[in-house]
Amino acid sequence: MNKKIAVVGAGLIGTSIALRLKQKGKDVVLIDKSFTEQPASGGNAGIIAYCDIFPMIDAKLLLKIPFWLLNPRAMVSLKPSYALKMFPWFIELLKSTSPKRKEGYVEAKLSIMKSALSDHYTQIDQQDIERFIAETGTYYLYSKQSSFEGDANVRKLKAEHGYEPEIVSANDAYKRIDGLEQGVYKAVFEKDSANLKSPMGLLKYLRDKAVGLGVELKQDKVSNIRRNTDKIYLDFEDGNFIEVDEIVIAAGAYSRKLVNDLGFDIPLDTERGYNVTIPNSPFKFNVGVIAKDAQIAISSLDDGLRVGGGVEFAGIDAKPNYERIDVMLKLAKELFPSIPTDRGERWMGCRPSMADDLPVIGQHPRDRRISFAFGHGHLGMTMAAVTAKHISNMIVDGKTDIDLTPFRVDRF
Ligand SMILES: Cc1cc2nc3c(=O)[nH]c(=O)nc-3n(C[C@H](O)[C@H](O)[C@H](O)COP(=O)(O)OP(=O)(O)OC[C@H]3O[C@@H](n4cnc5c(N)ncnc54)[C@H](O)[C@@H]3O)c2cc1C
């Protein structure tokens, strides 16, 4: 009899895994607590940043913690009442910044990013690719000379790995990006990234495709996981349960409790991000745009103009502080003065962030019936399809074409 696999979490990662497993002939149920809300996978900035192979975080950044605590509307903020809970995560982050760990990090990232874009293409039917993805690259806009010069080393390292960025004058940037009129000192164009036209549109498309092939959807919140040698039991919040043969935990930032049930204490927390999606934008461009000093992304999507970003450490349960979006809009208008501020849908989403900035991708070291696919932080949309490929290869074929050791669940 075909074994039943439950994928917990129907963000882009869980949905992609369910689709791949079904395509490989498996019997799959895809479970989510809500198929109507917009998860991180639908609300992101849409940049497939496969050239981002260096750690986002640096030990020096931690010196800024006192400032993060002081201003809840700052681009990076730490909620004072959550600071103690975050402490072990920051310690793990600090450990991960040693030179040796950093070297391993780049190797691991290169191995996963090399097929991140082509694996997206594999999931989308040929005739639909243009509807969802444009290989148009991303502009990084620098307002200050000091920040532009501060990133020189990253540009050099990227070039050494084959991702050569182009330095663009402010005037050329104004000519190339519709709506961009002021505030730029220098821009950097990264051709090695692509852009989604609608992150939520892609998520729904892949979900429909999976259902069309026979993936079963179940809307309920998994509250507990039990297992014996025969079966795995998923308990739901409404008191019901189902029994399956294998599971994949792909619940994004919410995976920690489920992984705890399975015996692992992992440094997974969330860097909450915010945005507003404004309909009827007065301008449109088809590239990714990141304002480096403001730490925001401005994305011209089919859904509207999306302005957002920032990092808020406040845990997954805290109420959103939408005032942060007013600050982001103000910063965005310093570059794009005609951004409308009188309309738009405001949103907060939880990035699933591992302290060492590497996702967990792989199988339980002592129980191969259990797989993990979460913790992709700022780049989960980029890594969704490649994660799904490796997880489905492991489950169905028992092997995949890269070394998943750096991503194992018990690495801490
Ligand atoms: C503002 C912002 C901008 C971003 N921009 C980019 C970008 O440009 N490029 C990029 O690559 N990445 C970006 N990201 C990161 C990216 O969105 C995430 O890393 C990615 O979406 C994570 O996908 P996921 O499937 O793991 O999690 P999610 O999308 O969060 O999905 C997890 C799902 O699990 C479900 N779930 C949770 N717990 C349970 C449970 N107990 N039972 C049942 N279901 C459960 C949730 O309802 C949810 O649907 C951005 C994130 C944010 C917040």
The ligand as a Tripos MOL2 file, in Angstrom:
@<TRIPOS>MOLECULE
LIG
   53    58     1     0     0
SMALL
NO_CHARGES

@<TRIPOS>ATOM
      1 C1          8.4510   41.3990    4.7330 C.3       1 LIG1
      2 C2          9.0830   40.1440    4.1790 C.ar      1 LIG1
      3 C3          9.7370   40.1930    2.9520 C.ar      1 LIG1
      4 C4         10.3610   39.0530    2.4390 C.ar      1 LIG1
      5 N1         10.9340   39.1130    1.2020 N.ar      1 LIG1
      6 C5         11.5110   38.0050    0.6730 C.ar      1 LIG1
      7 C6         12.0750   38.0300   -0.6250 C.ar      1 LIG1
      8 O1         12.0320   39.0290   -1.3180 O.2       1 LIG1
      9 N2         12.6770   36.8890   -1.0810 N.ar      1 LIG1
     10 C7         12.7190   35.7450   -0.3580 C.ar      1 LIG1
     11 O2         13.2880   34.7520   -0.8170 O.2       1 LIG1
     12 N3         12.1390   35.6700    0.8640 N.ar      1 LIG1
     13 C8         11.5400   36.7680    1.3960 C.ar      1 LIG1
     14 N4         10.9710   36.7210    2.6380 N.ar      1 LIG1
     15 C9         11.0780   35.4800    3.4250 C.3       1 LIG1
     16 C10        10.0700   34.4360    2.9760 C.3       1 LIG1
     17 O3          8.8200   35.0260    2.7950 O.3       1 LIG1
     18 C11         9.9720   33.3070    4.0080 C.3       1 LIG1
     19 O4         11.2410   32.8280    4.3430 O.3       1 LIG1
     20 C12         9.1670   32.1480    3.4310 C.3       1 LIG1
     21 O5          7.9310   32.5940    2.9450 O.3       1 LIG1
     22 C13         8.9640   31.0490    4.4600 C.3       1 LIG1
     23 O6          8.1190   30.0950    3.8590 O.3       1 LIG1
     24 P1          7.5140   28.9120    4.7010 P.3       1 LIG1
     25 O7          6.6760   28.1100    3.7810 O.co2     1 LIG1
     26 O8          8.5950   28.2450    5.4690 O.co2     1 LIG1
     27 O9          6.6440   29.6430    5.8340 O.3       1 LIG1
     28 P2          5.2240   30.3780    5.7610 P.3       1 LIG1
     29 O10         5.0100   31.0720    4.4900 O.co2     1 LIG1
     30 O11         5.1320   31.1790    7.0260 O.co2     1 LIG1
     31 O12         4.1990   29.1840    5.8290 O.3       1 LIG1
     32 C14         4.0680   28.4130    6.9900 C.3       1 LIG1
     33 C15         2.6470   27.8740    7.0110 C.3       1 LIG1
     34 O13         2.5260   26.9680    8.1130 O.3       1 LIG1
     35 C16         1.2370   27.1180    8.6700 C.3       1 LIG1
     36 N5          1.2650   26.6070   10.0340 N.ar      1 LIG1
     37 C17         2.0300   27.0810   11.0550 C.ar      1 LIG1
     38 N6          1.8340   26.3320   12.1730 N.ar      1 LIG1
     39 C18         0.9350   25.3810   11.8510 C.ar      1 LIG1
     40 C19         0.3320   24.3210   12.5810 C.ar      1 LIG1
     41 N7          0.6370   24.0940   13.8730 N.pl3     1 LIG1
     42 N8         -0.5760   23.5420   11.9550 N.ar      1 LIG1
     43 C20        -0.8860   23.7510   10.6510 C.ar      1 LIG1
     44 N9         -0.3330   24.7540    9.9120 N.ar      1 LIG1
     45 C21         0.5610   25.5460   10.5030 C.ar      1 LIG1
     46 C22         0.9910   28.6230    8.5750 C.3       1 LIG1
     47 O14        -0.4050   28.9110    8.6360 O.3       1 LIG1
     48 C23         1.6140   28.9770    7.2260 C.3       1 LIG1
     49 O15         0.6720   28.9390    6.1800 O.3       1 LIG1
     50 C24        10.3220   37.8340    3.1730 C.ar      1 LIG1
     51 C25         9.6280   37.7790    4.3840 C.ar      1 LIG1
     52 C26         9.0080   38.9150    4.8900 C.ar      1 LIG1
     53 C27         8.2600   38.8200    6.1880 C.3       1 LIG1
@<TRIPOS>BOND
     1     1     2 1
     2     2     3 ar
     3     2    52 ar
     4     3     4 ar
     5     4     5 ar
     6     4    50 ar
     7     5     6 ar
     8     6     7 ar
     9     6    13 1
    10     7     8 2
    11     7     9 ar
    12     9    10 ar
    13    10    11 2
    14    10    12 ar
    15    12    13 ar
    16    13    14 ar
    17    14    15 1
    18    14    50 ar
    19    15    16 1
    20    16    17 1
    21    16    18 1
    22    18    19 1
    23    18    20 1
    24    20    21 1
    25    20    22 1
    26    22    23 1
    27    23    24 1
    28    24    25 2
    29    24    26 1
    30    24    27 1
    31    27    28 1
    32    28    29 2
    33    28    30 1
    34    28    31 1
    35    31    32 1
    36    32    33 1
    37    33    34 1
    38    33    48 1
    39    34    35 1
    40    35    36 1
    41    35    46 1
    42    36    37 ar
    43    36    45 ar
    44    37    38 ar
    45    38    39 ar
    46    39    40 ar
    47    39    45 ar
    48    40    41 1
    49    40    42 ar
    50    42    43 ar
    51    43    44 ar
    52    44    45 ar
    53    46    47 1
    54    46    48 1
    55    48    49 1
    56    50    51 ar
    57    51    52 ar
    58    52    53 1
@<TRIPOS>SUBSTRUCTURE
     1 LIG1         1 GROUP 0 **** ****
